[in-house]
Amino acid sequence: MKILVAVKRVIDFNVKVRVKADQTGVETTNVKMSMNPFDEIAVEEAVRLKEAGTVSEIVVVSAGGPQVQETIRTAMAMGADRGIHINCEGELEPLAVAKLLKALMDRESPDFVIMGKQAIDDDCNQTGQMLGALANRPQGTFASKLVLSDGKAEVTREIDGGLETVSLDLPAVISADLRLNEPRYASLPNIMKAKKKPIEQVTPEELGVDVTPRLETLKVEEPPVRAAGIIVADVDELLDKLQNEAKVI
């Protein structure tokens, strides 16, 4: 069984994001970058399935400039077998990424595709759903548990009302939620081994996909600063402020 894992390079979750001075986007120069945390969970799940003997090959794919190869190497240090780098510059919208992954699905014929439910930079939460629709394959989003057996994937999903379990025919598209697992740290020997693992280079043109953006970002600005709260002495003062100052009662 072959798994295709999609990963994205984003600003590290510990870094405070700053808006560029010209308000054209966020500052990424000299900023620590890392693998999207939800994608890291997806890689960990693929590696665990391989360690259990369910999966024979893990192929990790990422799109972007030369820097994303570092993210691919991180995934291979965790246990992925080989990588595919879709070499392209500029911002990629979720639909473009879904089309690129669809082209790779047609070429690689994986038994299923797994990725994070969303990226922490744009928070779109769209690529997995779009890929499932484009490939006309079953999808299990927000997965908190995954069990493979008899050519099917049983996915426990986190929904507003609690948990939902669905059974999907393979190949399928699955997106990982936070509680699916706890990703491992790559060991130094595995990091060294990952440097020797192959990364294939392809372009959107070779995959026959147009990644021209459909949206234009006009301006990026920080949210307004919230006003400081106040401490009241008693309930009477609270009611007075709610009625006379906030005018909500």
Helices and strands as residue ranges (DSSP letters): E 2-6, E 9-11, E 33-35, H 37-51, E 57-64, H 68-78, E 82-87, H 94-108, E 112-116, H 127-135, E 139-149, E 152-159, E 162-169, E 172-176, G 178-180, H 188-194, E 199-202, H 204-207, H 235-244
